[in-house]
Amino acid sequence: MNAKFRPAIALLGVTILVSAVGCFGPAGPKVGQVEGTVLDNGKPVSNAKVTFFPADGRPSYGSTDSNGHYVLKYSDSIPGAVVGSHDVQINIMSMSVPQRQEGMAPNKVSRTAMPAIPKRYSWPTTVEVTDGMNDLSFDLKEAKSR
């Protein structure tokens, strides 16, 4: 190879490489950070599962702590939710465990100690997730119970 063509060939190779990388774009959808609080008549709700369902794409999820605070995850390694409109669903699970009461037969448990059926709440309107930080809080009194 002639030495005077080496810089031109190297420049052409770099240009092709940069162009190819640019065609594939970023490694996933645009995601905004989402956190907030789940309340029930102004009181924090703990152990609630919060799920955001976008019009297109993967849903995001999170769980509330003892203060009702949640942070959404798009995946295990990516926090947030896809930018755009979402339907919101919150599931409340009872944490009670069946217990045998004194005087009952060993194979019997109290019906009052059985876990409650989970309640599901959905919002009548969609919420918008934007690029950047989103503080989206919910009060169950404003939701539809299912």
Phi, psi and chi 1 to 4 in degrees:
 res  aa     phi    psi   chi1   chi2   chi3   chi4
   1 MET       -  139.1  178.8 -170.6  -70.0      -
   2 ASN   -74.5  135.2 -168.1  -25.0      -      -
   3 ALA   -62.9  -28.8      -      -      -      -
   4 LYS   -74.8  -14.5   72.4  179.6 -170.4  179.7
   5 PHE   -93.0  -13.4  -69.2  115.6      -      -
   6 ARG   -57.7  -48.6  -77.0 -172.3 -172.8  156.8
   7 PRO   -61.5  -38.1  -21.6   30.0      -      -
   8 ALA   -67.6  -41.0      -      -      -      -
   9 ILE   -67.4  -40.9  -68.4  172.9      -      -
  10 ALA   -62.5  -43.8      -      -      -      -
  11 LEU   -63.7  -40.8 -178.4   59.6      -      -
  12 LEU   -62.6  -42.7  178.7   61.8      -      -
  13 GLY   -61.8  -44.5      -      -      -      -
  14 VAL   -64.0  -41.9  169.5      -      -      -
  15 THR   -61.6  -43.7  -57.9      -      -      -
  16 ILE   -64.1  -43.0  -69.3  170.2      -      -
  17 LEU   -63.1  -46.5 -179.4   61.4      -      -
  18 VAL   -63.7  -40.7  169.0      -      -      -
  19 SER   -63.7  -42.2  -63.7      -      -      -
  20 ALA   -65.2  -42.1      -      -      -      -
  21 VAL   -64.6  -40.5  170.4      -      -      -
  22 GLY   -64.0  -28.6      -      -      -      -
  23 CYS   -68.7  -28.8  -70.9      -      -      -
  24 PHE   -86.0  -15.5  -65.0  107.5      -      -
  25 GLY    66.2 -165.9      -      -      -      -
  26 PRO   -68.4  163.2   19.6  -25.0      -      -
  27 ALA   -84.4   37.4      -      -      -      -
  28 GLY   156.6 -179.2      -      -      -      -
  29 PRO   -73.3  161.8   27.2  -34.0      -      -
  30 LYS   -73.2  127.7 -168.8  173.1 -130.0 -179.9
  31 VAL  -124.2  134.8  174.3      -      -      -
  32 GLY  -104.6  148.7      -      -      -      -
  33 GLN   -75.2  135.4  -53.9  -58.0  -54.5      -
  34 VAL  -133.8  129.0 -179.8      -      -      -
  35 GLU  -149.8  166.7   64.6  179.0   71.5      -
  36 GLY   175.5 -162.9      -      -      -      -
  37 THR  -132.0  141.6  -55.3      -      -      -
  38 VAL  -107.2  125.7  176.0      -      -      -
  39 LEU  -122.2  157.9  -55.2  169.4      -      -
  40 ASP  -127.4  104.4 -173.8    6.0      -      -
  41 ASN    53.9   43.4  -70.9  -49.4      -      -
  42 GLY    87.4   -4.8      -      -      -      -
  43 LYS  -105.7  139.6  -64.6 -180.0 -178.6  173.9
  44 PRO   -61.5  142.9   -9.6   16.4      -      -
  45 VAL  -110.0  119.2  176.1      -      -      -
  46 SER   -95.9  159.1   60.7      -      -      -
  47 ASN    59.1   33.8  -59.8  -46.7      -      -
  48 ALA   -97.5  142.6      -      -      -      -
  49 LYS   -97.4  121.6 -176.8  177.7  178.7 -172.3
  50 VAL  -106.5  126.9 -179.8      -      -      -
  51 THR  -130.3  131.6  -50.8      -      -      -
  52 PHE  -107.6  125.0  -82.8   39.6      -      -
  53 PHE  -108.4  110.6  -65.3   93.5      -      -
  54 PRO   -77.8  163.6   29.5  -33.8      -      -
  55 ALA   -60.0  -41.1      -      -      -      -
  56 ASP  -131.6  136.5  -75.8  -33.9      -      -
  57 GLY   109.0 -173.4      -      -      -      -
  58 ARG   -77.8  138.3  173.5 -169.3  -51.5  178.7
  59 PRO   -72.0  160.3   15.3  -19.0      -      -
  60 SER  -113.4  155.8  -65.2      -      -      -
  61 TYR  -144.0  159.4   56.0   90.4      -      -
  62 GLY  -166.4  168.2      -      -      -      -
  63 SER  -129.5  147.4  -64.6      -      -      -
  64 THR   -83.8  148.4   58.9      -      -      -
  65 ASP   -91.9 -168.5   61.0   16.9      -      -
  66 SER   -66.0  -17.6   60.2      -      -      -
  67 ASN   -95.7    5.2  -63.1  -45.5      -      -
  68 GLY    80.3    5.8      -      -      -      -
  69 HIS   -84.1  138.7 -176.3 -101.4      -      -
  70 TYR  -132.3  156.8   72.6   92.4      -      -
  71 VAL  -132.8  125.8  176.4      -      -      -
  72 LEU   -79.3  150.3  -73.4 -173.1      -      -
  73 LYS  -122.8  133.1  -69.2 -178.0  173.7 -174.6
  74 TYR   -79.7  -38.2  177.1   71.9      -      -
  75 SER  -150.4  179.0   70.2      -      -      -
  76 ASP   -59.5  -29.6  -73.2  -22.4      -      -
  77 SER  -107.9   -4.6   61.0      -      -      -
  78 ILE  -123.8  111.6  -58.1  172.3      -      -
  79 PRO   -76.2  151.9   25.8  -29.9      -      -
  80 GLY   111.4 -164.4      -      -      -      -
  81 ALA  -143.7  155.2      -      -      -      -
  82 VAL   -59.2  137.7  174.3      -      -      -
  83 VAL   -65.1  131.1  170.8      -      -      -
  84 GLY   137.7 -166.3      -      -      -      -
  85 SER   -80.7  143.4  -64.8      -      -      -
  86 HIS  -139.0  144.6  -67.4 -102.0      -      -
  87 ASP   -90.1  140.7  -69.6  -33.8      -      -
  88 VAL  -111.6  136.1  177.4      -      -      -
  89 GLN  -132.8  136.4 -170.2  174.0   86.4      -
  90 ILE  -125.9  126.8  -62.5  174.5      -      -
  91 ASN  -110.4  131.3  -66.8  -37.2      -      -
  92 ILE  -107.8  122.2  -50.1  -64.4      -      -
  93 MET  -111.0  137.4  -60.2  -68.5  -72.0      -
  94 SER   -76.3  139.7  172.0      -      -      -
  95 MET  -100.4    9.0  -62.7  -54.8  -74.0      -
  96 SER   -72.8  153.5   62.6      -      -      -
  97 VAL  -121.4  137.7  176.2      -      -      -
  98 PRO   -55.5  137.8  -19.9   28.6      -      -
  99 GLN  -128.6  141.1  -57.4  -90.5  -25.4      -
 100 ARG   -86.2  129.5 -170.0  174.7   71.7   79.3
 101 GLN   -92.9  153.1  -67.4 -178.9  -13.7      -
 102 GLU   -56.5  134.3 -170.3  174.4  -31.1      -
 103 GLY    90.1   -7.4      -      -      -      -
 104 MET   -88.9  155.2  -68.3 -176.9   84.9      -
 105 ALA   -60.6  149.5      -      -      -      -
 106 PRO   -57.9  -28.8  -18.8   26.0      -      -
 107 ASN   -95.6   12.0   61.4  -14.6      -      -
 108 LYS  -112.4  147.9  -60.9  -75.6 -176.2 -179.5
 109 VAL  -130.6  155.8  -66.2      -      -      -
 110 SER   -71.5  133.8  168.4      -      -      -
 111 ARG   -63.2  -33.3  -73.0 -170.9 -176.0  -89.3
 112 THR   -69.2  -19.0   58.1      -      -      -
 113 ALA   -92.0   -4.6      -      -      -      -
 114 MET   -70.3  147.0  -64.9  -63.3  -76.2      -
 115 PRO   -61.0  141.9  -19.8   29.5      -      -
 116 ALA   -71.8  155.3      -      -      -      -
 117 ILE   -68.3  134.2  -64.4  171.2      -      -
 118 PRO   -60.3  141.0   -4.7    9.3      -      -
 119 LYS   -97.4  140.5  -73.6 -168.7  175.6 -178.7
 120 ARG  -118.5  130.8  179.7  179.4  -60.0  155.5
 121 TYR  -118.9  136.4  -62.8   88.2      -      -
 122 SER  -129.6  149.0  -63.4      -      -      -
 123 TRP   -92.8  140.1  -92.4 -105.8      -      -
 124 PRO   -70.7  -18.2   20.8  -27.1      -      -
 125 THR  -124.2  156.4   58.4      -      -      -
 126 THR   -80.5  160.0   59.0      -      -      -
 127 VAL  -112.5  153.3  -62.9      -      -      -
 128 GLU  -104.1  127.9  -96.1  -38.4  -68.4      -
 129 VAL  -101.5  127.8  172.6      -      -      -
 130 THR  -110.7  166.2   59.6      -      -      -
 131 ASP   -62.5  141.6 -165.0   17.0      -      -
 132 GLY    96.5 -152.9      -      -      -      -
 133 MET   -90.6  134.8 -179.4   50.9  110.5      -
 134 ASN  -124.2  122.3  -63.3  -96.5      -      -
 135 ASP  -105.4  102.5 -174.4   -0.5      -      -
 136 LEU  -121.4  107.4  -61.6  170.0      -      -
 137 SER  -108.3  155.0  -64.8      -      -      -
 138 PHE  -136.9  141.5  -56.7   95.9      -      -
 139 ASP  -115.3  126.0 -163.3  -41.9      -      -
 140 LEU   -60.8  -22.7  -61.5 -178.9      -      -
 141 LYS   -65.7  -17.8   70.5  179.4 -179.3 -179.1
 142 GLU   -94.4   -1.6  -59.9  166.1    1.1      -
 143 ALA   -99.4  169.0      -      -      -      -
 144 LYS   -94.8  125.1  -69.4 -172.8 -147.0  175.3
 145 SER   -87.4  139.4  179.5      -      -      -
 146 ARG  -124.3      -  -65.7 -174.6  178.9 -172.8
